Amino acid sequence: MIRSAVTVSLVEEARGGPFVFWDGLADAFRSAEQLGFDAVEIFAPAADAVDRAELNTLLDETGLCVAAVGTGAGMVKHGLSLTDADASQRQLARDFVRSIIDFGGPYQAPAIIGSMQGRWNATVSREQALQWLAEACGELGTHAAQYGVPLICEPINRYETNLVRSFSEGLTFLEQVASEDVKLLADLFHMNIEDVDVAASIRAAGERVGHVHFVDSNRRPAGCGHLDFGPIAASLKAIQYDGFASAEALPFPNSQAAAEQTMTAFRKYFR
């Protein structure tokens, strides 16, 4: 059964980005519980920046779980990339992702690699960047497997990367990765830009879909843009996807309203 989740960002440098909640773990978990969500997806500045005791208490009190953990702060806050021309920087990037995997693993929450895939440029060719990225994802996917979770690779649109953009590019990329423990994130905002048919792309990926960002065409909550969610929901059910539909959406017009709108849409299409 597909479960619902909502995002919280703890990264001040990312304020204004597409995360529903911004005012700490307690606010996010208690609001999510009240609205009937199943889980919270956490975007943290670093693995050791989260108060584990607070998180454990919130999980116990609300009955929610952690849907996934983001690694984007590695790029946004620390300037790290898995495809940096500098080998020492690439190693720091791997170490950062590994630490996030170790943070989320005990909660059965997979780590997501999105912006940390970086870009190719005049110094680093696309082929070289993809090779470095595949090597990193293979190593990190194997590391994630010890917790019984995959590593999640997110294709992101052409305005944010020039590496893995569409879902078809994502599937081709996975063929280069020497680990079966790496899956794709179906972010519906990015797919709306890069994929000709979002529902068909999801069907083609099948069991390689490991996580879903449930968001509309304009990065606002589902139902606030022009995406047709009916065929998308049908494709997710057809491939027997049983993970989370997580709202990585702008807090439009505010966090509470965005969360409420997401839950309304989730119940419409998945319940």
BAVEX-643986 format. One record per residue: residue in one letter; x, y, z of N, C-alpha, C in turn. Coordinates in steps of 0.2 Angstrom, whole numbers, always signed. Layout:
BEGIN
<pt a <X Y Z> <X Y Z> <X Y Z>>;
...
***
This chain:
BEGIN
<pt m <+4 -6 +0> <+0 +0 +0> <+4 +6 +0>>;
<pt i <+3 +11 -4> <+6 +17 -4> <+5 +21 +2>>;
<pt r <+10 +24 +5> <+9 +28 +11> <+11 +35 +10>>;
<pt s <+8 +40 +14> <+9 +47 +13> <+15 +49 +18>>;
<pt a <+18 +55 +15> <+23 +58 +19> <+24 +65 +17>>;
<pt v <+27 +69 +22> <+27 +76 +20> <+34 +78 +23>>;
<pt t <+37 +83 +19> <+44 +85 +20> <+45 +90 +26>>;
<pt v <+51 +90 +29> <+53 +95 +33> <+60 +97 +32>>;
<pt s <+62 +103 +31> <+69 +105 +30> <+72 +109 +37>>;
<pt l <+78 +106 +39> <+81 +109 +44> <+87 +113 +42>>;
<pt v <+87 +114 +36> <+93 +118 +33> <+91 +125 +31>>;
<pt e <+94 +130 +35> <+92 +137 +34> <+94 +139 +28>>;
<pt e <+100 +137 +25> <+103 +139 +19> <+98 +138 +13>>;
<pt a <+93 +133 +14> <+89 +131 +9> <+82 +134 +9>>;
<pt r <+81 +139 +14> <+75 +142 +15> <+72 +145 +9>>;
<pt g <+66 +144 +8> <+62 +146 +1> <+62 +140 -4>>;
<pt g <+65 +135 -2> <+65 +129 -7> <+59 +125 -6>>;
<pt p <+58 +119 -9> <+52 +115 -10> <+51 +110 -4>>;
<pt f <+51 +113 +2> <+49 +108 +8> <+43 +111 +12>>;
<pt v <+39 +107 +14> <+32 +109 +17> <+34 +113 +23>>;
<pt f <+37 +109 +28> <+38 +112 +35> <+45 +114 +36>>;
<pt w <+46 +120 +40> <+53 +123 +41> <+54 +125 +48>>;
<pt d <+50 +123 +52> <+50 +125 +59> <+52 +120 +64>>;
<pt g <+56 +115 +62> <+59 +110 +67> <+55 +104 +66>>;
<pt l <+58 +99 +69> <+55 +92 +69> <+48 +91 +73>>;
<pt a <+48 +94 +79> <+42 +94 +83> <+36 +97 +79>>;
<pt d <+37 +103 +76> <+31 +106 +72> <+29 +101 +67>>;
<pt a <+34 +99 +63> <+32 +94 +57> <+29 +88 +59>>;
<pt f <+32 +84 +64> <+29 +78 +66> <+22 +79 +69>>;
<pt r <+21 +84 +73> <+14 +85 +76> <+9 +87 +71>>;
<pt s <+11 +91 +67> <+6 +93 +61> <+5 +87 +57>>;
<pt a <+10 +84 +55> <+9 +78 +51> <+4 +73 +54>>;
<pt e <+5 +72 +61> <+1 +67 +64> <-7 +69 +64>>;
<pt q <-8 +76 +65> <-14 +78 +66> <-18 +78 +59>>;
<pt l <-14 +78 +53> <-17 +78 +47> <-18 +71 +44>>;
<pt g <-15 +66 +48> <-16 +59 +45> <-10 +56 +41>>;
<pt f <-4 +60 +41> <+1 +57 +37> <+4 +51 +40>>;
<pt d <+7 +47 +36> <+11 +41 +39> <+18 +42 +41>>;
<pt a <+21 +47 +38> <+28 +48 +39> <+30 +55 +37>>;
<pt v <+37 +57 +39> <+40 +63 +38> <+47 +62 +35>>;
<pt e <+48 +65 +29> <+54 +65 +26> <+59 +71 +28>>;
<pt i <+65 +69 +30> <+69 +74 +34> <+75 +76 +29>>;
<pt f <+76 +83 +29> <+81 +86 +25> <+85 +90 +30>>;
<pt a <+91 +87 +32> <+95 +89 +38> <+102 +92 +35>>;
<pt p <+105 +97 +39> <+111 +100 +37> <+117 +95 +37>>;
<pt a <+116 +90 +42> <+121 +85 +43> <+118 +79 +47>>;
<pt a <+121 +73 +47> <+119 +68 +51> <+119 +69 +58>>;
<pt d <+124 +73 +60> <+124 +74 +68> <+121 +80 +70>>;
<pt a <+117 +83 +65> <+113 +90 +67> <+106 +88 +69>>;
<pt v <+104 +82 +69> <+98 +80 +71> <+98 +77 +78>>;
<pt d <+94 +79 +83> <+94 +77 +90> <+90 +70 +90>>;
<pt r <+94 +65 +90> <+91 +58 +90> <+86 +57 +95>>;
<pt a <+87 +59 +101> <+83 +58 +107> <+76 +62 +105>>;
<pt e <+76 +68 +103> <+70 +71 +101> <+66 +67 +95>>;
<pt l <+70 +65 +90> <+67 +62 +85> <+64 +55 +87>>;
<pt n <+67 +51 +91> <+65 +45 +94> <+58 +46 +98>>;
<pt t <+58 +52 +102> <+52 +53 +106> <+47 +55 +101>>;
<pt l <+48 +59 +96> <+42 +61 +92> <+40 +55 +88>>;
<pt l <+44 +50 +86> <+42 +44 +83> <+37 +40 +87>>;
<pt d <+39 +39 +93> <+35 +35 +98> <+29 +39 +100>>;
<pt e <+29 +45 +101> <+23 +49 +102> <+18 +49 +97>>;
<pt t <+20 +50 +91> <+16 +51 +85> <+14 +45 +81>>;
<pt g <+18 +40 +82> <+17 +33 +78> <+19 +34 +71>>;
<pt l <+22 +39 +69> <+24 +40 +62> <+31 +37 +61>>;
<pt c <+33 +37 +55> <+40 +35 +54> <+44 +40 +49>>;
<pt v <+50 +38 +48> <+54 +42 +44> <+54 +39 +37>>;
<pt a <+51 +43 +32> <+50 +41 +25> <+57 +40 +21>>;
<pt a <+61 +45 +22> <+68 +46 +18> <+72 +51 +21>>;
<pt v <+78 +52 +20> <+82 +57 +22> <+86 +60 +16>>;
<pt g <+86 +66 +15> <+89 +70 +10> <+97 +71 +11>>;
<pt t <+101 +71 +6> <+108 +73 +6> <+109 +80 +3>>;
<pt g <+104 +83 +1> <+105 +89 -3> <+109 +95 +0>>;
<pt a <+109 +95 +7> <+113 +99 +11> <+121 +99 +9>>;
<pt g <+123 +93 +7> <+130 +92 +5> <+132 +97 +0>>;
<pt m <+127 +98 -5> <+128 +103 -10> <+127 +110 -8>>;
<pt v <+121 +111 -5> <+118 +117 -3> <+122 +121 +2>>;
<pt k <+124 +117 +7> <+127 +120 +13> <+135 +119 +13>>;
<pt h <+137 +113 +10> <+144 +112 +11> <+148 +112 +4>>;
<pt g <+144 +113 -1> <+147 +113 -8> <+150 +107 -11>>;
<pt l <+147 +101 -9> <+150 +95 -11> <+147 +92 -16>>;
<pt s <+150 +88 -21> <+147 +85 -26> <+151 +78 -27>>;
<pt l <+147 +73 -29> <+150 +66 -31> <+154 +66 -37>>;
<pt t <+154 +72 -41> <+157 +72 -48> <+162 +78 -48>>;
<pt d <+164 +80 -42> <+169 +86 -42> <+176 +84 -45>>;
<pt a <+179 +88 -49> <+185 +87 -52> <+191 +85 -47>>;
<pt d <+190 +87 -41> <+195 +86 -36> <+193 +80 -32>>;
<pt a <+198 +75 -32> <+196 +68 -29> <+195 +69 -22>>;
<pt s <+198 +73 -18> <+197 +74 -11> <+190 +76 -10>>;
<pt q <+188 +81 -14> <+181 +83 -13> <+176 +78 -15>>;
<pt r <+177 +74 -20> <+173 +68 -21> <+172 +63 -15>>;
<pt q <+178 +62 -12> <+178 +58 -6> <+174 +61 +0>>;
<pt l <+175 +67 +1> <+171 +71 +6> <+164 +70 +5>>;
<pt a <+162 +71 -2> <+155 +70 -4> <+152 +63 -2>>;
<pt r <+156 +58 -4> <+154 +51 -2> <+154 +50 +5>>;
<pt d <+158 +53 +9> <+158 +52 +16> <+152 +56 +19>>;
<pt f <+150 +61 +16> <+144 +65 +18> <+138 +60 +17>>;
<pt v <+137 +58 +11> <+131 +53 +9> <+131 +47 +14>>;
<pt r <+137 +44 +15> <+137 +38 +19> <+135 +40 +26>>;
<pt s <+137 +46 +29> <+134 +48 +36> <+127 +49 +36>>;
<pt i <+124 +51 +30> <+116 +52 +30> <+113 +45 +30>>;
<pt i <+116 +40 +26> <+114 +33 +26> <+114 +30 +33>>;
<pt d <+119 +32 +36> <+120 +29 +43> <+115 +32 +48>>;
<pt f <+113 +38 +46> <+108 +42 +50> <+101 +39 +49>>;
<pt g <+99 +38 +43> <+92 +36 +41> <+92 +28 +42>>;
<pt g <+97 +24 +41> <+97 +17 +41> <+93 +14 +46>>;
<pt p <+95 +16 +53> <+91 +13 +58> <+84 +14 +59>>;
<pt y <+82 +19 +55> <+74 +21 +55> <+71 +18 +48>>;
<pt q <+75 +14 +45> <+73 +11 +38> <+71 +16 +33>>;
<pt a <+75 +22 +34> <+74 +27 +29> <+79 +28 +24>>;
<pt p <+78 +27 +18> <+83 +27 +13> <+86 +35 +12>>;
<pt a <+92 +35 +10> <+95 +42 +8> <+94 +43 +1>>;
<pt i <+93 +50 -1> <+91 +52 -8> <+97 +56 -10>>;
<pt i <+100 +54 -16> <+105 +58 -20> <+102 +62 -25>>;
<pt g <+101 +69 -25> <+98 +73 -30> <+104 +78 -32>>;
<pt s <+104 +83 -29> <+108 +89 -32> <+116 +87 -31>>;
<pt m <+117 +82 -26> <+124 +80 -25> <+127 +76 -31>>;
<pt q <+123 +74 -36> <+126 +71 -42> <+130 +76 -46>>;
<pt g <+129 +83 -45> <+133 +88 -48> <+132 +89 -55>>;
<pt r <+137 +91 -59> <+136 +93 -66> <+143 +91 -70>>;
<pt w <+142 +90 -76> <+149 +90 -80> <+150 +97 -83>>;
<pt n <+156 +98 -85> <+158 +105 -87> <+164 +104 -91>>;
<pt a <+168 +110 -92> <+174 +110 -97> <+179 +106 -94>>;
<pt t <+179 +105 -87> <+185 +102 -84> <+183 +94 -84>>;
<pt v <+177 +93 -82> <+175 +86 -82> <+170 +84 -87>>;
<pt s <+171 +79 -91> <+167 +77 -97> <+161 +74 -94>>;
<pt r <+155 +73 -98> <+149 +70 -95> <+151 +63 -94>>;
<pt e <+154 +59 -98> <+156 +52 -98> <+160 +51 -91>>;
<pt q <+165 +56 -90> <+169 +55 -84> <+164 +56 -77>>;
<pt a <+160 +61 -78> <+156 +63 -72> <+151 +57 -71>>;
<pt l <+148 +54 -76> <+144 +48 -75> <+147 +42 -72>>;
<pt q <+153 +41 -74> <+157 +36 -72> <+159 +37 -64>>;
<pt w <+161 +43 -62> <+162 +44 -55> <+155 +43 -51>>;
<pt l <+150 +46 -54> <+144 +45 -50> <+141 +38 -50>>;
<pt a <+142 +34 -55> <+140 +27 -55> <+145 +23 -49>>;
<pt e <+151 +25 -49> <+155 +21 -44> <+153 +23 -37>>;
<pt a <+152 +30 -36> <+150 +32 -29> <+143 +29 -27>>;
<pt c <+138 +28 -32> <+132 +26 -31> <+132 +18 -29>>;
<pt g <+137 +15 -33> <+138 +8 -32> <+140 +6 -25>>;
<pt e <+145 +10 -23> <+148 +9 -16> <+143 +11 -11>>;
<pt l <+139 +16 -12> <+135 +19 -7> <+128 +14 -7>>;
<pt g <+126 +12 -12> <+121 +7 -12> <+122 +1 -8>>;
<pt t <+128 -2 -9> <+130 -8 -5> <+130 -6 +2>>;
<pt h <+133 +0 +4> <+133 +2 +11> <+126 +3 +14>>;
<pt a <+121 +5 +10> <+114 +6 +12> <+111 -1 +13>>;
<pt a <+113 -6 +9> <+110 -12 +9> <+110 -16 +16>>;
<pt q <+115 -14 +20> <+116 -17 +27> <+110 -15 +31>>;
<pt y <+106 -10 +30> <+101 -8 +33> <+94 -10 +30>>;
<pt g <+95 -14 +25> <+89 -16 +22> <+85 -11 +18>>;
<pt v <+89 -6 +16> <+85 +0 +12> <+90 +1 +5>>;
<pt p <+87 +4 +0> <+91 +5 -6> <+94 +12 -5>>;
<pt l <+98 +14 -9> <+100 +21 -11> <+96 +24 -16>>;
<pt i <+93 +30 -15> <+88 +33 -20> <+92 +38 -24>>;
<pt c <+92 +37 -31> <+95 +42 -35> <+89 +46 -39>>;
<pt e <+90 +52 -39> <+84 +56 -41> <+86 +60 -48>>;
<pt p <+83 +58 -53> <+84 +62 -59> <+81 +69 -58>>;
<pt i <+85 +74 -60> <+82 +81 -59> <+83 +85 -65>>;
<pt n <+78 +90 -66> <+78 +93 -72> <+84 +97 -75>>;
<pt r <+84 +99 -81> <+89 +102 -85> <+92 +108 -82>>;
<pt y <+87 +112 -78> <+89 +118 -75> <+93 +117 -69>>;
<pt e <+93 +111 -66> <+97 +110 -60> <+103 +105 -61>>;
<pt t <+103 +101 -66> <+109 +97 -67> <+109 +96 -75>>;
<pt n <+115 +94 -77> <+115 +91 -84> <+118 +84 -85>>;
<pt l <+117 +80 -79> <+119 +73 -79> <+112 +69 -80>>;
<pt v <+110 +67 -74> <+104 +62 -74> <+98 +66 -74>>;
<pt r <+94 +67 -79> <+88 +72 -79> <+82 +68 -80>>;
<pt s <+81 +64 -85> <+74 +61 -86> <+74 +54 -83>>;
<pt f <+69 +51 -83> <+68 +44 -80> <+72 +39 -85>>;
<pt s <+71 +40 -91> <+75 +36 -96> <+82 +36 -95>>;
<pt e <+85 +42 -94> <+92 +43 -92> <+94 +40 -86>>;
<pt g <+89 +40 -81> <+90 +37 -74> <+91 +29 -75>>;
<pt l <+86 +26 -79> <+87 +19 -80> <+93 +17 -84>>;
<pt t <+95 +21 -89> <+102 +20 -92> <+107 +20 -87>>;
<pt f <+107 +25 -83> <+112 +26 -78> <+113 +20 -73>>;
<pt l <+107 +18 -71> <+107 +12 -66> <+111 +6 -69>>;
<pt e <+111 +5 -76> <+114 +0 -79> <+122 +0 -78>>;
<pt q <+124 +6 -77> <+132 +7 -75> <+133 +6 -68>>;
<pt v <+128 +6 -64> <+130 +5 -57> <+130 -2 -55>>;
<pt a <+136 -4 -51> <+137 -11 -49> <+134 -12 -43>>;
<pt s <+128 -11 -42> <+124 -13 -36> <+116 -13 -38>>;
<pt e <+113 -18 -36> <+106 -19 -37> <+102 -15 -31>>;
<pt d <+106 -12 -27> <+103 -8 -21> <+102 -1 -22>>;
<pt v <+102 +1 -29> <+100 +8 -30> <+94 +9 -35>>;
<pt k <+90 +13 -32> <+83 +14 -36> <+82 +21 -38>>;
<pt l <+77 +23 -42> <+76 +29 -44> <+70 +33 -40>>;
<pt l <+71 +39 -39> <+65 +43 -36> <+61 +46 -42>>;
<pt a <+55 +45 -41> <+50 +48 -46> <+48 +55 -43>>;
<pt d <+51 +60 -45> <+49 +67 -43> <+45 +70 -48>>;
<pt l <+38 +70 -47> <+34 +72 -52> <+35 +79 -55>>;
<pt f <+38 +84 -51> <+39 +90 -54> <+45 +90 -59>>;
<pt h <+50 +86 -57> <+55 +85 -62> <+53 +81 -68>>;
<pt m <+49 +76 -67> <+47 +72 -73> <+42 +76 -77>>;
<pt n <+38 +81 -75> <+34 +85 -79> <+38 +89 -84>>;
<pt i <+44 +91 -82> <+48 +94 -87> <+52 +90 -92>>;
<pt e <+54 +84 -89> <+59 +80 -93> <+56 +74 -97>>;
<pt d <+50 +71 -94> <+48 +65 -97> <+41 +67 -101>>;
<pt v <+41 +64 -107> <+36 +65 -112> <+29 +62 -109>>;
<pt d <+29 +57 -105> <+23 +54 -102> <+25 +51 -95>>;
<pt v <+23 +55 -90> <+26 +53 -83> <+23 +46 -81>>;
<pt a <+17 +45 -83> <+14 +38 -81> <+18 +33 -84>>;
<pt a <+19 +33 -91> <+22 +28 -95> <+29 +27 -92>>;
<pt s <+33 +33 -90> <+40 +32 -88> <+40 +28 -81>>;
<pt i <+35 +29 -77> <+35 +25 -71> <+33 +18 -72>>;
<pt r <+29 +16 -77> <+28 +9 -79> <+34 +6 -82>>;
<pt a <+38 +10 -86> <+44 +7 -89> <+49 +5 -83>>;
<pt a <+49 +9 -78> <+54 +8 -73> <+52 +3 -68>>;
<pt g <+46 +2 -67> <+44 -4 -63> <+47 -4 -56>>;
<pt e <+50 -10 -55> <+52 -11 -48> <+58 -6 -46>>;
<pt r <+61 -3 -51> <+67 +2 -50> <+64 +8 -47>>;
<pt v <+58 +9 -46> <+55 +15 -43> <+56 +14 -35>>;
<pt g <+60 +18 -32> <+61 +17 -25> <+58 +22 -20>>;
<pt h <+55 +28 -23> <+53 +33 -19> <+49 +38 -24>>;
<pt v <+44 +42 -21> <+40 +46 -25> <+39 +53 -22>>;
<pt h <+41 +58 -25> <+39 +65 -23> <+33 +67 -26>>;
<pt f <+28 +67 -22> <+21 +69 -24> <+20 +76 -24>>;
<pt v <+20 +79 -30> <+20 +87 -30> <+18 +88 -37>>;
<pt d <+15 +95 -38> <+12 +96 -44> <+18 +100 -49>>;
<pt s <+15 +101 -55> <+19 +104 -61> <+23 +110 -59>>;
<pt n <+21 +114 -54> <+24 +120 -53> <+27 +120 -46>>;
<pt r <+28 +114 -43> <+32 +113 -37> <+27 +115 -31>>;
<pt r <+21 +116 -32> <+16 +118 -27> <+13 +111 -25>>;
<pt p <+9 +111 -20> <+6 +104 -18> <+2 +101 -23>>;
<pt a <+1 +95 -23> <-3 +91 -28> <-10 +94 -28>>;
<pt g <-12 +96 -34> <-19 +99 -35> <-18 +106 -36>>;
<pt c <-12 +109 -36> <-11 +116 -37> <-8 +118 -43>>;
<pt g <-7 +113 -48> <-4 +114 -54> <-8 +111 -60>>;
<pt h <-5 +108 -65> <-9 +105 -71> <-8 +98 -72>>;
<pt l <-4 +95 -67> <-3 +87 -68> <-9 +83 -67>>;
<pt d <-10 +78 -72> <-16 +74 -71> <-13 +68 -67>>;
<pt f <-15 +67 -61> <-13 +62 -56> <-16 +56 -57>>;
<pt g <-22 +55 -60> <-25 +49 -61> <-21 +44 -64>>;
<pt p <-18 +45 -70> <-14 +40 -74> <-8 +38 -70>>;
<pt i <-5 +43 -66> <+1 +42 -62> <+0 +38 -57>>;
<pt a <-6 +39 -53> <-8 +34 -48> <-9 +27 -50>>;
<pt a <-12 +27 -56> <-13 +20 -59> <-7 +17 -61>>;
<pt s <-2 +20 -63> <+4 +17 -65> <+8 +15 -58>>;
<pt l <+8 +19 -53> <+11 +17 -47> <+8 +10 -44>>;
<pt k <+1 +10 -45> <-2 +4 -42> <-1 -2 -47>>;
<pt a <+0 -1 -53> <+1 -6 -58> <+8 -9 -57>>;
<pt i <+13 -5 -55> <+20 -8 -54> <+20 -11 -47>>;
<pt q <+15 -10 -43> <+14 -13 -36> <+19 -9 -31>>;
<pt y <+20 -3 -33> <+24 +2 -29> <+21 +2 -22>>;
<pt d <+25 +1 -16> <+22 +1 -10> <+26 +5 -5>>;
<pt g <+29 +10 -8> <+33 +15 -4> <+29 +21 -2>>;
<pt f <+32 +27 -1> <+29 +33 +1> <+28 +38 -5>>;
<pt a <+22 +42 -5> <+21 +47 -9> <+22 +53 -5>>;
<pt s <+28 +56 -5> <+30 +62 -1> <+30 +68 -4>>;
<pt a <+27 +73 +0> <+26 +80 -3> <+33 +84 -2>>;
<pt e <+37 +84 -7> <+42 +89 -7> <+40 +95 -11>>;
<pt a <+36 +99 -8> <+32 +104 -12> <+34 +111 -8>>;
<pt l <+33 +116 -12> <+33 +123 -9> <+28 +124 -4>>;
<pt p <+29 +127 +2> <+24 +129 +7> <+19 +134 +5>>;
<pt f <+15 +132 -1> <+10 +137 -4> <+3 +135 -2>>;
<pt p <+0 +140 +1> <+2 +147 +2> <+5 +148 +9>>;
<pt n <+5 +142 +13> <+9 +142 +19> <+10 +134 +21>>;
<pt s <+14 +133 +26> <+15 +126 +27> <+9 +122 +29>>;
<pt q <+5 +124 +33> <-1 +121 +35> <-6 +119 +29>>;
<pt a <-7 +125 +25> <-12 +124 +19> <-9 +119 +14>>;
<pt a <-2 +119 +13> <+1 +115 +9> <+0 +107 +11>>;
<pt a <+1 +106 +17> <+1 +99 +20> <-7 +97 +19>>;
<pt e <-11 +101 +21> <-18 +100 +20> <-20 +98 +13>>;
<pt q <-18 +102 +8> <-19 +101 +1> <-16 +94 -1>>;
<pt t <-10 +93 +1> <-7 +87 +0> <-11 +81 +2>>;
<pt m <-13 +81 +8> <-17 +75 +11> <-24 +74 +7>>;
<pt t <-27 +80 +5> <-33 +79 +2> <-32 +76 -5>>;
<pt a <-27 +78 -9> <-25 +75 -15> <-23 +67 -14>>;
<pt f <-19 +66 -9> <-17 +59 -8> <-23 +55 -7>>;
<pt r <-28 +57 -3> <-33 +53 -1> <-38 +52 -8>>;
<pt k <-38 +57 -12> <-41 +56 -18> <-39 +51 -23>>;
<pt y <-32 +51 -23> <-29 +46 -28> <-26 +40 -26>>;
<pt f <-25 +39 -19> <-22 +33 -17> <-26 +30 -11>>;
<pt r <-32 +33 -10> <-37 +29 -5> <-44 +28 -8>>;
***
